[in-house]
Amino acid sequence: MAIKIVLADDHNIIREGLAALLSNHPDMEVMAQANNGRDAVKYALQLKPDIVVMDISMPDLNGIDATRMIKAENPKINVIALSVHTGRRFVTGMIKAGVSGYMLKHCAIEELLEAITLVYKNKSYLSPDIAATVMTDYANNFATDDEPTPLSLREREVLQLVAEGMTSEQIAGRLNVTAKTVSAHRQQVMKKLNIGSIAELTKYAIREGIVALE
């Protein structure tokens, strides 16, 4: 039986290249491709793949929060992070979200195939560079400046969309809520973070890996 996979990456060339390579493997089937985190969640929950290969920095919904949503709804779906990011916030964010593997995009396809096979067998895989980051964090007992954000998942969703330049009305349409509700979430985010402007919110979102500069 083929390992069923959903790919999530906002770079078409990377995503489609991976799809072609994985589809050539007789034991793997790419069920769907997503170019943002929200579609990744939708496809994962609809299609119930064995594994989602997830980028971190994506529009609309980042890979960390997309992973949290998937694992909350269906813990049996395994997620492998595939990213250019080696920074502590990205790595620990994905691990805390529930990924079973973390790969770097410069890895060879053979390494990714190995990771997918191991994760399918309910094992874990970390790229060597990522393993070093994790070991350092454990040695430092996860420094206090890496405490979890006080924001709820919905507040993080709103924060990302605000940081991406969407209006309250646009966010309301995306999340199927009212503009008033969006404004309330935004005000709550600003209150929790003690931030007084959209510019500062955007800086915070970038610093925390919720949204990334391309």
C-alpha positions in Angstrom: 0.0 0.0 0.0 1.4 3.4 -1.0 2.2 6.1 1.6 -0.4 8.9 1.0 1.1 12.4 1.1 -0.1 16.0 0.9 2.5 18.6 0.0 2.2 22.2 1.3 4.6 24.8 0.0 3.9 28.3 -1.5 6.8 28.0 -4.0 5.3 26.3 -7.0 8.6 25.1 -8.4 9.6 23.4 -5.2 6.2 21.9 -4.5 5.7 20.6 -8.1 9.3 19.3 -8.2 8.8 17.4 -5.0 5.5 16.0 -6.3 7.2 14.7 -9.4 10.0 13.1 -7.5 7.8 11.5 -4.9 5.3 10.3 -7.5 8.1 8.4 -9.3 8.5 6.4 -6.1 6.4 3.2 -6.3 5.5 3.2 -2.6 4.3 6.9 -2.4 1.3 8.7 -3.7 0.9 12.5 -3.7 -2.8 13.1 -3.0 -2.9 16.9 -3.2 -0.8 20.0 -3.2 -1.4 23.2 -1.2 0.2 26.6 -1.6 -0.8 27.9 1.8 -1.4 26.6 5.3 -5.2 26.9 5.2 -5.5 24.7 2.1 -3.0 22.3 3.7 -5.4 21.9 6.7 -8.4 21.5 4.4 -6.7 18.8 2.3 -5.3 17.0 5.3 -8.7 16.8 7.1 -10.6 15.9 3.9 -8.2 13.3 2.4 -6.6 11.9 5.6 -3.1 11.3 4.2 -0.5 9.4 6.1 1.9 12.3 6.0 1.8 16.1 5.3 5.1 17.6 4.1 4.7 21.1 5.5 6.6 24.3 4.7 6.7 26.8 7.6 6.6 30.3 5.9 3.4 30.3 3.9 0.7 33.0 3.3 -2.8 33.0 4.9 -1.8 30.5 7.6 1.8 29.5 8.5 3.0 25.9 8.8 3.2 26.0 12.6 -0.4 26.9 13.1 -1.5 24.7 10.2 0.2 21.8 11.9 -1.5 22.6 15.2 -4.9 22.5 13.5 -4.3 19.2 11.8 -3.0 17.5 14.9 -5.8 18.8 17.0 -8.4 17.4 14.6 -6.7 14.2 13.5 -3.6 13.2 15.6 -3.0 10.2 13.4 -1.9 12.4 10.5 1.9 12.8 10.7 3.6 16.0 9.7 7.1 16.5 8.4 8.4 20.1 8.3 10.4 20.9 5.2 11.9 24.4 5.5 14.8 26.7 4.9 14.6 27.8 8.6 17.1 26.6 11.2 16.3 29.2 13.8 15.3 28.1 17.3 11.8 29.7 17.2 10.9 27.9 14.0 12.3 24.5 15.0 10.8 24.5 18.5 7.5 26.0 17.2 7.1 23.1 14.8 8.1 20.5 17.3 5.7 21.8 19.9 3.0 21.9 17.2 3.5 18.1 16.8 5.6 17.4 13.8 7.3 14.0 13.5 10.1 15.2 11.4 12.0 18.3 10.5 14.0 18.5 7.2 15.9 21.3 5.5 15.1 22.1 1.9 18.7 21.7 0.8 18.5 18.0 1.8 18.9 15.3 -0.9 15.7 13.6 -2.1 17.1 10.3 -0.6 17.0 11.9 2.8 13.5 13.0 2.4 12.4 9.6 1.2 14.1 8.1 4.3 12.3 10.6 6.6 8.9 9.8 5.0 9.5 6.1 5.4 10.5 6.4 9.0 7.7 8.7 10.0 5.2 6.4 8.2 6.4 3.7 10.6 5.7 6.1 13.5 9.3 7.0 14.1 10.8 10.5 14.0 13.4 12.1 11.9 15.5 15.3 12.3 18.0 16.6 9.8 21.5 16.7 11.5 21.6 20.5 11.6 18.1 20.5 13.3 19.1 17.8 15.7 22.0 20.0 16.9 19.6 22.9 17.4 17.2 20.7 19.5 20.1 19.3 21.6 21.3 22.8 22.3 17.8 23.9 23.4 17.5 20.9 25.8 21.0 21.7 27.2 19.9 25.2 27.8 16.6 24.0 29.2 14.7 26.0 26.6 15.7 29.6 27.5 13.0 31.7 29.1 12.7 34.0 26.1 11.3 31.0 24.2 8.2 30.7 26.3 5.0 30.0 24.4 3.1 33.0 23.1 0.1 33.9 25.2 -2.1 34.1 22.0 -4.8 31.6 21.2 -4.7 29.8 17.8 -7.5 32.1 16.5 -5.6 35.2 17.7 -2.5 34.0 15.9 -4.6 33.5 12.7 -5.8 37.0 12.9 -2.3 38.3 13.7 -0.9 36.7 10.6 -3.6 38.1 8.3 -3.2 41.6 9.8 0.6 41.4 9.4 0.0 40.3 5.7 -1.9 43.6 5.2 -5.5 42.4 5.2 -8.4 44.6 6.4 -10.8 43.5 9.1 -13.4 42.9 6.4 -11.1 40.7 4.3 -10.1 38.7 7.4 -13.7 38.3 8.4 -14.5 36.8 5.0 -11.5 34.5 5.2 -12.3 33.2 8.7 -16.1 33.3 8.3 -16.7 35.6 11.2 -17.8 39.3 11.4 -15.6 42.2 11.1 -16.5 43.2 14.6 -15.2 39.8 15.8 -12.0 40.4 14.0 -11.5 43.8 15.5 -12.1 42.3 18.9 -9.5 39.7 18.3 -7.0 42.3 17.1 -7.6 44.5 20.1 -7.1 41.5 22.4 -3.9 40.6 20.6 -2.6 44.1 21.1 -3.6 44.1 24.7 -1.9 40.8 25.5 1.3 41.8 23.7 1.2 45.4 25.0 1.6 46.6 21.4 0.0 49.8 20.2 0.3 49.8 16.4 -0.1 47.6 13.4 3.5 48.2 12.5 4.6 46.8 15.8 2.3 43.8 15.4 3.9 43.1 12.1 7.4 43.2 13.6 6.2 40.8 16.4 4.7 38.4 13.8 7.9 38.3 11.8 10.1 37.9 14.9 8.0 35.0 16.2 7.9 33.2 12.8 4.1 33.7 12.4 4.8 35.5 9.1 8.0 35.8 7.1 9.6 38.3 4.9 10.2 36.9 1.4 
